[in-house]
Amino acid sequence: MKQVAMKMAAVALVAAALGLGACASTNRLGDYEFRGATLSTEMRTPPEPRLDIDYNVNIDTGNAVLSGLSVLTNLAKANQASKAAGAMRDALLFVDVPEIVRQETAHSCSSVLETMENDSPFSSDFRLVLDIHDWGIDARSYGSSASLHMHLTASLYHTASSELLWSRTVTVDQAATPSMFGLGQIVGDMVTAGALAQMTPSDLASGFKELARESARSLVRRLERDLDASRYY
């Protein structure tokens, strides 16, 4: 009897887990007509940005000469990574990345849904709510590509009924490209911490704006795919 009860409890736990997983995403876009309606976009207060920039100093203890050169080289690169981190912090004082994501998402979602943007969440037909859980700049080593990391949830509601129509939790890791930072192709096809260390806060700010816009577009592409899928079911 105890084994039967344990099996039933296990089944209940699995069912509950599946239910929680199902709540992680919602797609009822096919139930509503959006064309010509109004859409407002709001964002809950985001956390402070995280800067994950590091460079480890490795020492070869087996060769005194090479060890000394290695220390000098690695310290120089570590100093450059530290300089890049400082420049990024300064640049982020001038760039409201979450707000740029909100604006770009609002504009692009309205285009996809064929709605009109509305600044008031109370008078709009639909409300898009963005919730950034974590975000920051990643450059895990001196020579690795820098990227904008963002983990967020987007939820679309029907204002009058407060019904949830669409929700997705996504993680975007948008790599920085030379064109975003006005570098052309002089540094290849990626932007490293070393390259960022040489930029002014103004140059970095311009690049971060483009990174934010492209991250928002990644989210909207997911909405567009879900909208297309909802039309066939």
DRENMARGU-734455 format. One record per residue (C-alpha): residue in three letters; residue number from 1; x, y, z. Coordinates in Angstrom, 3 decimals. Example, Ala and Ser with C-alpha at 12.3 -4.5 7.8 and 13.67 -1.06 7.14 Angstrom:
BEGIN
{"ALA" 1 {12.300 -4.500 7.800}} {"SER" 2 {13.670 -1.060 7.140}} 
end
This chain:
BEGIN
{"MET" 1 {0.000 0.000 0.000}} {"LYS" 2 {2.885 2.332 0.879}} {"GLN" 3 {4.505 1.664 -2.535}} {"VAL" 4 {1.261 2.554 -4.326}} {"ALA" 5 {1.018 5.800 -2.367}} {"MET" 6 {4.634 6.637 -3.177}} {"LYS" 7 {4.035 5.990 -6.884}} {"MET" 8 {0.935 8.190 -6.845}} {"ALA" 9 {2.893 10.956 -5.116}} {"ALA" 10 {5.633 10.682 -7.717}} {"VAL" 11 {3.104 10.950 -10.537}} {"ALA" 12 {1.600 14.022 -8.867}} {"LEU" 13 {5.013 15.643 -8.604}} {"VAL" 14 {5.741 14.986 -12.281}} {"ALA" 15 {2.357 16.414 -13.252}} {"ALA" 16 {3.009 19.497 -11.136}} {"ALA" 17 {6.422 19.945 -12.707}} {"LEU" 18 {4.930 19.674 -16.182}} {"GLY" 19 {2.304 22.208 -15.220}} {"LEU" 20 {4.943 24.667 -14.042}} {"GLY" 21 {6.874 24.164 -17.258}} {"ALA" 22 {3.787 24.893 -19.308}} {"CYS" 23 {3.338 28.214 -17.487}} {"ALA" 24 {6.792 29.289 -18.588}} {"SER" 25 {5.470 30.185 -22.045}} {"THR" 26 {2.040 31.094 -23.420}} {"ASN" 27 {0.860 31.604 -26.980}} {"ARG" 28 {-2.759 32.621 -27.535}} {"LEU" 29 {-1.986 35.197 -30.182}} {"GLY" 30 {-4.347 33.514 -32.625}} {"ASP" 31 {-7.349 34.286 -30.405}} {"TYR" 32 {-7.237 38.050 -31.014}} {"GLU" 33 {-7.184 40.498 -33.895}} {"PHE" 34 {-4.423 43.064 -33.428}} {"ARG" 35 {-4.532 45.085 -36.638}} {"GLY" 36 {-5.479 48.686 -35.937}} {"ALA" 37 {-5.547 48.198 -32.146}} {"THR" 38 {-3.360 50.158 -29.704}} {"LEU" 39 {-0.383 48.718 -27.826}} {"SER" 40 {1.482 50.114 -24.830}} {"THR" 41 {4.860 48.811 -23.709}} {"GLU" 42 {6.154 49.086 -20.173}} {"MET" 43 {9.159 47.757 -18.292}} {"ARG" 44 {9.480 46.797 -14.671}} {"THR" 45 {12.450 48.370 -12.884}} {"PRO" 46 {15.504 46.432 -14.131}} {"PRO" 47 {18.481 45.387 -11.980}} {"GLU" 48 {21.816 47.162 -12.155}} {"PRO" 49 {24.059 46.080 -15.051}} {"ARG" 50 {26.615 43.349 -14.456}} {"LEU" 51 {30.109 43.579 -15.949}} {"ASP" 52 {31.761 40.186 -16.348}} {"ILE" 53 {35.228 41.110 -17.572}} {"ASP" 54 {38.241 39.207 -16.386}} {"TYR" 55 {41.726 38.104 -17.262}} {"ASN" 56 {43.575 35.463 -15.261}} {"VAL" 57 {47.324 35.739 -14.735}} {"ASN" 58 {48.983 32.385 -15.502}} {"ILE" 59 {52.535 31.737 -14.368}} {"ASP" 60 {54.828 29.046 -15.794}} {"THR" 61 {56.859 28.066 -12.727}} {"GLY" 62 {59.034 25.669 -14.722}} {"ASN" 63 {61.022 28.357 -16.539}} {"ALA" 64 {62.159 31.462 -14.657}} {"VAL" 65 {62.764 33.546 -17.789}} {"LEU" 66 {59.507 32.601 -19.502}} {"SER" 67 {57.738 32.911 -16.175}} {"GLY" 68 {58.910 36.497 -15.791}} {"LEU" 69 {57.885 37.397 -19.345}} {"SER" 70 {54.573 35.629 -18.875}} {"VAL" 71 {53.854 37.613 -15.729}} {"LEU" 72 {54.605 40.916 -17.450}} {"THR" 73 {52.504 40.014 -20.472}} {"ASN" 74 {49.596 38.764 -18.429}} {"LEU" 75 {49.666 41.727 -16.069}} {"ALA" 76 {49.590 44.080 -19.044}} {"LYS" 77 {46.588 42.274 -20.493}} {"ALA" 78 {44.880 42.170 -17.080}} {"ASN" 79 {45.406 45.917 -16.830}} {"GLN" 80 {43.795 46.358 -20.256}} {"ALA" 81 {40.800 44.258 -19.162}} {"SER" 82 {40.476 46.414 -16.044}} {"LYS" 83 {40.685 49.535 -18.185}} {"ALA" 84 {37.956 48.153 -20.465}} {"ALA" 85 {35.720 47.471 -17.469}} {"GLY" 86 {36.163 51.036 -16.232}} {"ALA" 87 {35.405 52.479 -19.664}} {"MET" 88 {32.256 50.363 -19.921}} {"ARG" 89 {31.019 51.495 -16.528}} {"ASP" 90 {31.505 55.104 -17.595}} {"ALA" 91 {29.699 54.477 -20.894}} {"LEU" 92 {26.725 52.845 -19.175}} {"LEU" 93 {26.202 56.070 -17.226}} {"PHE" 94 {25.267 57.725 -20.516}} {"VAL" 95 {23.261 54.882 -22.063}} {"ASP" 96 {20.000 53.572 -20.635}} {"VAL" 97 {20.203 50.128 -22.213}} {"PRO" 98 {16.918 48.805 -20.714}} {"GLU" 99 {15.025 51.883 -21.969}} {"ILE" 100 {16.468 51.444 -25.454}} {"VAL" 101 {15.344 47.801 -25.355}} {"ARG" 102 {11.858 48.941 -24.320}} {"GLN" 103 {11.606 51.540 -27.087}} {"GLU" 104 {12.908 49.236 -29.813}} {"THR" 105 {10.658 46.392 -28.631}} {"ALA" 106 {7.617 48.689 -28.588}} {"HIS" 107 {8.267 49.932 -32.098}} {"SER" 108 {9.098 46.523 -33.574}} {"CYS" 109 {6.225 44.695 -31.846}} {"SER" 110 {3.760 47.287 -33.111}} {"SER" 111 {5.097 46.702 -36.602}} {"VAL" 112 {4.770 42.906 -36.308}} {"LEU" 113 {1.283 43.009 -34.766}} {"GLU" 114 {0.165 45.915 -36.981}} {"THR" 115 {-0.901 47.923 -33.940}} {"MET" 116 {-0.492 51.583 -33.063}} {"GLU" 117 {1.815 52.596 -30.215}} {"ASN" 118 {0.134 54.109 -27.180}} {"ASP" 119 {1.956 55.591 -24.177}} {"SER" 120 {-0.867 54.870 -21.724}} {"PRO" 121 {-1.235 51.298 -20.404}} {"PHE" 122 {-4.738 52.160 -19.166}} {"SER" 123 {-6.236 53.293 -22.459}} {"SER" 124 {-4.464 50.878 -24.819}} {"ASP" 125 {-6.117 47.739 -26.160}} {"PHE" 126 {-3.090 45.587 -25.367}} {"ARG" 127 {-0.185 45.851 -22.906}} {"LEU" 128 {3.299 44.438 -23.391}} {"VAL" 129 {5.208 44.106 -20.118}} {"LEU" 130 {8.970 43.539 -20.125}} {"ASP" 131 {10.781 42.218 -17.071}} {"ILE" 132 {14.597 42.087 -17.233}} {"HIS" 133 {15.890 39.563 -14.695}} {"ASP" 134 {19.591 39.938 -15.417}} {"TRP" 135 {21.713 41.867 -17.874}} {"GLY" 136 {25.265 42.988 -18.432}} {"ILE" 137 {28.347 42.989 -20.606}} {"ASP" 138 {30.342 39.762 -20.909}} {"ALA" 139 {33.984 39.617 -21.998}} {"ARG" 140 {35.301 36.532 -20.290}} {"SER" 141 {38.930 37.056 -21.341}} {"TYR" 142 {41.153 39.689 -22.909}} {"GLY" 143 {40.851 38.129 -26.360}} {"SER" 144 {37.260 36.849 -26.259}} {"SER" 145 {34.325 38.502 -27.979}} {"ALA" 146 {32.349 40.975 -25.905}} {"SER" 147 {28.580 40.576 -25.819}} {"LEU" 148 {25.447 41.985 -24.257}} {"HIS" 149 {23.779 39.346 -22.093}} {"MET" 150 {20.116 39.762 -21.206}} {"HIS" 151 {17.657 37.393 -19.511}} {"LEU" 152 {14.100 38.705 -19.662}} {"THR" 153 {10.421 37.839 -19.789}} {"ALA" 154 {7.992 39.495 -22.199}} {"SER" 155 {4.242 39.221 -21.525}} {"LEU" 156 {1.382 40.488 -23.690}} {"TYR" 157 {-1.991 41.188 -22.061}} {"HIS" 158 {-5.447 42.098 -23.280}} {"THR" 159 {-6.046 45.273 -21.260}} {"ALA" 160 {-9.812 45.044 -20.771}} {"SER" 161 {-9.813 41.441 -19.506}} {"SER" 162 {-6.228 41.302 -18.123}} {"GLU" 163 {-5.914 38.000 -19.989}} {"LEU" 164 {-2.382 36.807 -20.726}} {"LEU" 165 {-2.082 36.199 -24.471}} {"TRP" 166 {1.608 35.612 -24.941}} {"SER" 167 {4.624 35.172 -22.694}} {"ARG" 168 {8.193 34.142 -23.323}} {"THR" 169 {11.262 34.028 -21.122}} {"VAL" 170 {14.336 34.331 -23.288}} {"THR" 171 {18.068 34.724 -22.921}} {"VAL" 172 {19.844 36.877 -25.467}} {"ASP" 173 {23.611 36.914 -25.869}} {"GLN" 174 {24.197 39.489 -28.563}} {"ALA" 175 {27.826 39.585 -29.678}} {"ALA" 176 {29.356 42.989 -30.344}} {"THR" 177 {30.442 43.557 -33.933}} {"PRO" 178 {32.932 46.102 -35.313}} {"SER" 179 {30.191 47.901 -37.273}} {"MET" 180 {28.232 48.549 -34.070}} {"PHE" 181 {31.198 50.402 -32.620}} {"GLY" 182 {32.211 52.144 -35.823}} {"LEU" 183 {35.355 50.063 -36.257}} {"GLY" 184 {34.772 48.807 -39.781}} {"GLN" 185 {36.642 45.557 -40.379}} {"ILE" 186 {39.986 46.604 -38.911}} {"VAL" 187 {39.688 44.181 -35.992}} {"GLY" 188 {38.169 41.225 -37.835}} {"ASP" 189 {34.613 40.099 -37.164}} {"MET" 190 {34.425 40.512 -33.377}} {"VAL" 191 {35.065 43.115 -30.682}} {"THR" 192 {37.276 41.998 -27.774}} {"ALA" 193 {37.903 43.423 -24.319}} {"GLY" 194 {41.259 44.587 -25.624}} {"ALA" 195 {39.580 46.592 -28.400}} {"LEU" 196 {37.019 48.024 -25.977}} {"ALA" 197 {39.800 49.215 -23.698}} {"GLN" 198 {40.989 51.575 -26.434}} {"MET" 199 {37.595 53.201 -26.987}} {"THR" 200 {36.230 56.394 -25.498}} {"PRO" 201 {33.048 56.315 -23.381}} {"SER" 202 {31.290 58.051 -26.290}} {"ASP" 203 {32.311 55.302 -28.748}} {"LEU" 204 {31.287 52.629 -26.254}} {"ALA" 205 {27.939 54.327 -25.662}} {"SER" 206 {27.184 54.291 -29.393}} {"GLY" 207 {28.034 50.603 -29.570}} {"PHE" 208 {25.929 49.731 -26.528}} {"LYS" 209 {22.938 51.455 -28.131}} {"GLU" 210 {23.244 49.207 -31.182}} {"LEU" 211 {23.707 46.133 -28.990}} {"ALA" 212 {20.520 47.015 -27.093}} {"ARG" 213 {18.523 47.522 -30.290}} {"GLU" 214 {19.675 44.233 -31.775}} {"SER" 215 {18.870 42.385 -28.532}} {"ALA" 216 {15.329 43.792 -28.668}} {"ARG" 217 {14.999 42.667 -32.279}} {"SER" 218 {15.929 39.123 -31.223}} {"LEU" 219 {13.002 39.114 -28.807}} {"VAL" 220 {10.616 40.497 -31.424}} {"ARG" 221 {11.675 37.815 -33.905}} {"ARG" 222 {10.479 35.257 -31.339}} {"LEU" 223 {7.134 37.069 -31.134}} {"GLU" 224 {6.890 37.048 -34.919}} {"ARG" 225 {7.537 33.298 -35.084}} {"ASP" 226 {4.909 32.643 -32.405}} {"LEU" 227 {2.407 34.858 -34.212}} {"ASP" 228 {2.965 32.927 -37.445}} {"ALA" 229 {2.617 29.619 -35.610}} {"SER" 230 {-0.650 30.684 -33.941}} {"ARG" 231 {-2.266 31.314 -37.319}} {"TYR" 232 {-1.977 27.661 -38.318}} {"TYR" 233 {-3.560 26.110 -35.208}} 
end
